[in-house]
Structure formats: structure tokens, C-alpha cells
Amino acid sequence: MIEIDRLSVVFGGIHALNRVTVTLMAPVSGIIGPNGAGKTTFLNVLSGFVRPAEGSVRMDGLELLALPPHARARAGLRRSFQREQVVDEMSVEDNVRVVLDPIRLSRAERARLLDRALDYCGLTAVRRERAERLNACERRMTELARTIVGSPQLVLLDEPGAGLSQGEVERLRQVIAGIHAFAGAQTLLIDHDVELIQAVCQDTMVLDFGMLIAAGPTADVLRDARVRAVYLGMEEGTA
């Protein structure tokens, strides 16, 4: 469970987040809103890359804002980015294995966890390929494998479907939808693809100019008149 209370971020007098308060409990929760709404800033605060002006963030009761980024990672927070962070010079399996390096594990357990994550993301056949040889979908899957290997508690995904074909997005949907069953982790997903949000997110929150304008079951949120006006480009009252 993620509990956000009065979270505010200010950049040069602009409120990127303005006293956002929300509790996220679903296995997969969506975060949507127009460009500049504060979505990535929200994930950056959770990750520890941005220090808020005020507020608190609790992950299963643990106050995240008191921890530096590396301690949040040790506590089980994992993150992907809009621009994937796969290292070209490393093999697929080494890109994923590095996430396990700070964790005390036996060699056998490390190998088991690595094999499991690669298999789940459909990367076993290319595990020894250098990342520079991968296609866009394989690179995204490699980054996803990095977020789920081991024992994550919270997975943050920032537009993982960007640049993928419809068939590749369907594969992505299956992987994201199964993260909770696979790893027991809660997932927060930013994406502009409403169909992907509808398919995998039980709950969704909507940001606009740093303000939380709606939160709740995804179907209800996407029917909300304010959401349709600011995000779906429909005037209030439009069918």
C-alpha cells in the first residue's frame, strides 16, 4: 500500500505537485494526465530523485522520504524510465544480474532468481546477447526484468509502451498485469495509452497541473467529466 499525504514539489515558484493526497492499494495503479501534469515528478519523488517541499510517502508503512535512493532500492523499490536505461555493452543477463549485486544471496539463489526473471519476460533465448543487438521490445523487456528480479515491493514504470507496436504492447500488457502474481509487488504505471491503462490498472489517479483531480477504480475515473475534459480531450457533458 502506498500512502501519499500532502505531497508538494515546487520548481522556481511552479507547483509541479500541489498537496497531492492519495492512497494506492491495487496491484496495478495507473497515473495519467496531460503532458506537464506532474506524473514523472511524482515517480521521481518516490524514487528519491526529487525532494518535495512538503508531504509524506509511505510504502507499506515505511516512510520513504527519510531514505536515500539506494536505501529505497534495498527496501524493494524498483524503477524504469521513459528512456530505457539498458547498458549496450553488457549482455541481457548481466543487465539484469547487476540489480542483485547489493543483495546477499548464494550463487545458486542468484542464478535461480535471474533465470526466473528472464523466463518471465521472454528473454531466455537472448540472455547472452549484448544489449546493443536487441530490438526495442527486447530492450523494454530487459528493463522490466530488472524491475522484477529478486523481491521488489514497489515497481514504478514510466511509459514502458512508448515506441512499441500493437502486438508488442499486448505482450507488455501481459507482463505488467502478472507482476503482482509473479513477484508480489505493487506496480504504479504511467502511460498515455488509455487502452493499456484500462487493461492492466485496477485503480487510476489523474494529475493536472500538479493537482490530483480524480482517483479510484479505473472505469469510474475514465468516465469522470473532469478527466474527460483535461485528459481525453472531451468537453464536460459530451457523450
C-alpha positions as CSV (number, residue, x, y, z in Angstrom):
1,M,0.0,0.0,0.0
2,I,1.3,3.4,-1.0
3,E,0.1,6.3,1.2
4,I,0.7,9.9,-0.1
5,D,-0.1,12.8,2.2
6,R,0.0,16.5,1.1
7,L,2.9,15.9,-1.3
8,S,4.1,19.2,-2.9
9,V,7.0,19.9,-5.2
10,V,7.9,23.4,-6.3
11,F,10.3,24.3,-9.2
12,G,11.0,28.0,-9.3
13,G,7.6,29.0,-8.0
14,I,5.7,26.5,-10.1
15,H,3.9,23.8,-8.2
16,A,4.8,20.6,-10.1
17,L,2.8,18.7,-7.4
18,N,0.3,20.6,-5.2
19,R,-0.6,18.9,-1.9
20,V,-1.4,15.6,-3.5
21,T,-3.1,13.1,-1.1
22,V,-4.0,9.6,-2.2
23,T,-3.8,6.0,-1.1
24,L,-3.0,3.4,-3.7
25,M,-3.7,-0.2,-2.8
26,A,-4.4,-2.0,-6.1
27,P,-1.9,-4.5,-7.5
28,V,-1.5,-2.1,-10.5
29,S,-2.5,1.5,-10.3
30,G,-2.4,3.9,-13.3
31,I,-1.1,7.5,-13.3
32,I,-2.4,9.6,-16.1
33,G,-2.7,13.2,-17.1
34,P,-1.7,15.6,-19.9
35,N,2.0,16.5,-20.6
36,G,3.4,18.6,-17.7
37,A,0.8,17.3,-15.2
38,G,3.4,16.1,-12.7
39,K,3.3,12.4,-13.4
40,T,7.1,11.8,-13.8
41,T,7.8,14.2,-10.9
42,F,5.5,12.0,-8.8
43,L,7.7,8.9,-9.6
44,N,10.8,11.0,-9.1
45,V,9.8,11.9,-5.6
46,L,9.0,8.2,-4.8
47,S,12.4,7.2,-6.2
48,G,14.3,9.8,-4.3
49,F,15.5,11.9,-7.3
50,V,13.4,14.9,-6.3
51,R,13.0,16.3,-2.8
52,P,9.5,17.6,-2.1
53,A,8.7,20.8,-0.4
54,E,6.3,19.1,2.0
55,G,4.4,15.8,2.5
56,S,5.0,12.2,3.3
57,V,5.2,9.0,1.3
58,R,4.8,5.6,3.0
59,M,5.3,2.2,1.3
60,D,3.6,-0.5,3.5
61,G,4.2,1.8,6.5
62,L,7.8,2.7,5.7
63,E,8.5,6.4,5.3
64,L,10.3,6.6,2.0
65,L,11.2,10.3,2.2
66,A,13.6,9.6,5.1
67,L,15.6,7.2,2.9
68,P,18.2,8.0,0.2
69,P,17.6,6.4,-3.2
70,H,19.9,3.4,-2.7
71,A,18.1,2.6,0.6
72,R,14.8,2.7,-1.1
73,A,16.1,0.3,-3.7
74,R,17.2,-2.1,-0.9
75,A,13.7,-1.7,0.6
76,G,12.3,-3.1,-2.6
77,L,11.5,0.0,-4.8
78,R,12.3,-0.5,-8.5
79,R,12.0,1.9,-11.4
80,S,12.0,2.1,-15.1
81,F,12.3,5.4,-17.1
82,Q,10.8,7.0,-20.2
83,R,14.2,6.5,-21.9
84,E,15.2,2.9,-21.1
85,Q,18.5,2.5,-19.2
86,V,19.8,-0.7,-20.7
87,V,23.6,-0.8,-21.0
88,D,24.5,-1.6,-24.6
89,E,28.0,-3.1,-23.7
90,M,26.5,-5.7,-21.3
91,S,24.6,-8.9,-22.1
92,V,21.0,-9.1,-21.3
93,E,21.6,-11.4,-18.3
94,D,24.3,-9.1,-16.9
95,N,22.0,-6.1,-17.2
96,V,19.5,-7.9,-15.0
97,R,22.0,-9.6,-12.7
98,V,23.5,-6.2,-11.6
99,V,20.3,-5.5,-9.7
100,L,21.0,-8.5,-7.5
101,D,24.6,-7.4,-6.7
102,P,23.8,-5.5,-3.5
103,I,21.7,-8.3,-2.1
104,R,23.3,-11.1,0.0
105,L,22.4,-14.3,-1.9
106,S,24.0,-17.6,-2.5
107,R,25.3,-18.2,-6.0
108,A,22.5,-20.8,-6.6
109,E,19.8,-18.4,-5.4
110,R,21.1,-15.6,-7.5
111,A,21.1,-17.8,-10.6
112,R,17.6,-19.1,-9.8
113,L,16.2,-15.5,-9.5
114,L,17.9,-14.4,-12.6
115,D,16.6,-17.4,-14.6
116,R,13.1,-16.8,-13.3
117,A,13.0,-13.1,-14.3
118,L,14.5,-13.7,-17.8
119,D,12.0,-16.5,-18.4
120,Y,9.0,-14.4,-17.2
121,C,10.0,-11.6,-19.6
122,G,10.6,-13.9,-22.5
123,L,14.3,-13.2,-22.7
124,T,15.9,-16.6,-22.1
125,A,16.7,-17.1,-25.8
126,V,18.6,-13.8,-25.9
127,R,20.1,-13.8,-22.4
128,R,23.7,-13.8,-23.6
129,E,23.2,-11.3,-26.4
130,R,24.8,-7.9,-26.0
131,A,22.0,-5.3,-25.4
132,E,23.1,-3.3,-28.4
133,R,21.7,-6.1,-30.6
134,L,18.3,-6.1,-29.1
135,N,15.2,-4.6,-30.7
136,A,13.0,-2.0,-29.0
137,C,10.7,-4.6,-27.4
138,E,13.5,-6.7,-26.1
139,R,15.2,-3.7,-24.6
140,R,12.0,-2.8,-22.8
141,M,11.6,-6.4,-21.6
142,T,15.2,-6.3,-20.3
143,E,14.4,-3.2,-18.3
144,L,11.2,-4.8,-17.0
145,A,13.2,-7.9,-15.9
146,R,15.5,-5.5,-13.9
147,T,12.5,-4.2,-12.0
148,I,11.0,-7.6,-11.1
149,V,14.1,-9.7,-10.4
150,G,14.5,-10.6,-6.7
151,S,11.9,-9.4,-4.2
152,P,10.6,-6.0,-5.3
153,Q,7.9,-4.4,-3.2
154,L,7.0,-1.5,-5.5
155,V,7.6,-1.2,-9.2
156,L,7.4,2.2,-10.9
157,L,7.0,2.2,-14.7
158,D,7.2,5.4,-16.7
159,E,5.7,5.0,-20.2
160,P,7.0,1.5,-20.9
161,G,4.9,1.1,-24.0
162,A,6.4,4.1,-25.8
163,G,7.6,3.2,-29.3
164,L,6.2,-0.3,-29.3
165,S,3.9,-1.9,-31.9
166,Q,0.4,-3.0,-31.0
167,G,1.5,-6.6,-30.8
168,E,4.4,-5.7,-28.6
169,V,2.2,-3.6,-26.3
170,E,-0.1,-6.7,-25.9
171,R,3.0,-8.7,-24.7
172,L,3.9,-5.8,-22.4
173,R,0.3,-5.8,-21.0
174,Q,0.6,-9.5,-20.1
175,V,3.9,-8.9,-18.3
176,I,2.7,-5.9,-16.3
177,A,-0.6,-7.5,-15.4
178,G,1.2,-10.5,-14.0
179,I,3.8,-8.7,-11.9
180,H,1.9,-9.0,-8.7
181,A,1.3,-12.7,-9.1
182,F,4.9,-13.2,-10.2
183,A,6.8,-11.1,-7.6
184,G,4.1,-9.9,-5.1
185,A,5.0,-6.3,-5.9
186,Q,2.6,-3.4,-6.3
187,T,3.0,-1.5,-9.6
188,L,2.5,2.2,-10.5
189,L,2.2,2.7,-14.2
190,I,2.4,6.0,-16.2
191,D,1.3,5.6,-19.8
192,H,-0.6,7.7,-22.4
193,D,-2.1,4.6,-23.9
194,V,-5.6,4.6,-22.3
195,E,-6.3,1.0,-23.6
196,L,-3.2,-0.2,-21.7
197,I,-4.3,1.6,-18.6
198,Q,-7.8,0.1,-18.8
199,A,-6.4,-3.4,-19.4
200,V,-4.0,-3.6,-16.5
201,C,-4.8,-1.0,-13.9
202,Q,-7.5,-1.7,-11.3
203,D,-7.2,1.9,-10.0
204,T,-6.1,5.1,-11.6
205,M,-5.2,8.6,-10.4
206,V,-5.3,11.7,-12.6
207,L,-3.0,14.7,-12.3
208,D,-3.4,18.0,-14.0
209,F,-1.1,21.0,-13.4
210,G,0.2,19.2,-10.3
211,M,-3.3,18.7,-8.8
212,L,-4.9,15.4,-8.1
213,I,-8.3,15.7,-9.9
214,A,-9.6,12.1,-9.6
215,A,-8.6,8.8,-8.1
216,G,-10.4,5.4,-7.8
217,P,-11.5,2.4,-9.9
218,T,-10.2,2.9,-13.4
219,A,-13.5,2.6,-15.2
220,D,-15.1,5.2,-12.9
221,V,-12.1,7.6,-13.3
222,L,-12.2,7.4,-17.1
223,R,-15.9,8.3,-17.0
224,D,-15.4,11.3,-14.8
225,A,-16.3,14.5,-16.6
226,R,-13.2,16.4,-15.4
227,V,-10.9,13.6,-16.6
228,R,-12.6,13.5,-20.0
229,A,-12.2,17.3,-20.2
230,V,-8.5,17.6,-19.3
231,Y,-7.1,14.2,-20.5
232,L,-9.4,12.7,-23.1
233,G,-10.0,16.0,-24.8
234,M,-13.8,15.9,-24.4
235,E,-15.9,18.7,-23.0
236,E,-17.9,18.1,-19.9
237,G,-21.3,16.7,-20.8
238,T,-20.0,15.1,-24.1
239,A,-21.1,11.5,-24.6
